[in-house]
Amino acid sequence: MTAVEVAQKKDEMPADEWDRFFDANIQDITVFPIVSYEIEATISNSETLLVSERDGRLNDIHAAIKAFLLEMKPETAAADTLEADVLAEFERLSALYSDDQITVDCRIQSIEREMV
């Protein structure tokens, strides 16, 4: 199963059903890197940016990071350049979602590489 297929299954299932599915199918699941990260948002003027706009932008960044990781090819995940590749994507996303109203900074906290 691909990471995207596994993520879709997990999103569709209740937690207990997912646990049973995972235990029964672990041999067919490729585990990709686990990336812990933080996003810092600095708002230049809190009176000009609605909370919903801020939250929407932060939700979009989380979704972009999730898509980046789920779409990663196994050879990219196994490469020695993994941390540099993730850092480059985080820098790109930080610039993409920043403007004169809000500055976002996506930072890696840790990367665990567990490949099956």
C-alpha positions as CSV (number, residue, x, y, z in Angstrom):
1,M,0.0,0.0,0.0
2,T,1.2,3.5,-0.7
3,A,1.3,6.2,2.0
4,V,-1.6,8.0,0.4
5,E,-3.7,4.8,0.5
6,V,-2.8,4.1,4.1
7,A,-3.7,7.7,5.1
8,Q,-7.0,7.5,3.3
9,K,-7.9,4.3,5.1
10,K,-6.9,5.7,8.5
11,D,-9.1,8.9,7.9
12,E,-12.1,6.7,6.9
13,M,-11.9,4.3,9.9
14,P,-12.8,4.7,13.5
15,A,-9.7,4.3,15.7
16,D,-10.4,0.7,16.9
17,E,-11.1,-0.5,13.3
18,W,-7.9,1.2,12.1
19,D,-5.9,-0.6,14.8
20,R,-7.2,-4.0,13.7
21,F,-6.6,-3.1,10.0
22,F,-3.1,-2.0,10.8
23,D,-2.2,-5.1,12.8
24,A,-3.6,-7.4,10.0
25,N,-1.8,-5.5,7.2
26,I,1.4,-4.3,8.7
27,Q,3.5,-6.5,6.3
28,D,2.0,-4.6,3.3
29,I,2.5,-1.1,4.7
30,T,5.5,1.0,3.9
31,V,6.2,3.4,6.7
32,F,7.5,6.8,5.6
33,P,9.4,9.3,7.7
34,I,7.7,10.7,10.7
35,V,8.3,14.5,10.7
36,S,7.5,16.5,13.8
37,Y,7.3,20.2,13.0
38,E,6.0,23.5,14.3
39,I,4.6,26.5,12.5
40,E,5.1,29.9,14.0
41,A,2.7,32.6,12.7
42,T,3.5,36.3,13.3
43,I,0.6,38.7,12.5
44,S,1.7,42.2,11.7
45,N,-1.6,43.8,12.7
46,S,-4.2,41.6,14.5
47,E,-6.9,44.0,13.6
48,T,-6.5,43.5,9.8
49,L,-6.5,39.7,9.7
50,L,-9.6,37.7,10.7
51,V,-9.1,34.7,12.9
52,S,-10.8,32.6,10.2
53,E,-8.2,33.9,7.6
54,R,-5.3,33.0,10.0
55,D,-6.7,29.6,10.7
56,G,-7.5,28.9,7.1
57,R,-3.9,29.7,6.1
58,L,-2.5,27.5,8.9
59,N,-4.8,24.7,7.9
60,D,-3.7,25.0,4.3
61,I,0.0,24.8,5.4
62,H,-0.7,21.6,7.4
63,A,-2.5,20.1,4.4
64,A,0.4,21.0,2.1
65,I,2.9,19.4,4.5
66,K,0.8,16.3,4.7
67,A,0.5,16.0,0.9
68,F,4.3,16.6,0.5
69,L,5.1,13.7,2.9
70,L,2.4,11.3,1.6
71,E,3.5,11.9,-2.0
72,M,7.1,11.3,-1.2
73,K,8.7,8.5,-3.2
74,P,10.4,5.7,-1.2
75,E,13.8,6.5,-2.7
76,T,13.4,10.2,-1.6
77,A,12.5,9.1,1.9
78,A,15.5,6.8,2.0
79,A,18.0,9.3,0.6
80,D,20.7,10.9,2.7
81,T,19.3,14.3,1.7
82,L,15.9,13.7,3.3
83,E,16.4,16.4,6.0
84,A,17.6,18.9,3.5
85,D,14.7,18.1,1.2
86,V,12.1,18.5,3.9
87,L,13.8,21.8,5.1
88,A,13.7,23.1,1.5
89,E,10.0,22.3,1.2
90,F,9.3,24.0,4.6
91,E,11.1,27.1,3.5
92,R,9.2,27.1,0.2
93,L,5.9,26.7,2.1
94,S,6.8,29.4,4.6
95,A,7.4,31.9,1.7
96,L,4.3,30.8,-0.1
97,Y,2.0,31.4,2.8
98,S,3.6,34.6,4.1
99,D,2.6,38.1,3.0
100,D,2.4,41.6,4.5
101,Q,-0.4,40.5,6.9
102,I,1.1,37.3,8.3
103,T,4.5,35.7,8.3
104,V,4.7,31.9,8.8
105,D,7.8,29.9,9.6
106,C,7.6,26.1,9.3
107,R,10.4,24.4,11.3
108,I,11.5,20.8,11.6
109,Q,11.5,19.5,15.2
110,S,12.6,16.0,14.4
111,I,12.7,13.4,11.7
112,E,12.4,9.7,12.3
113,R,13.1,7.3,9.4
114,E,11.4,4.0,9.7
115,M,11.3,2.2,6.4
116,V,9.8,-1.3,6.0
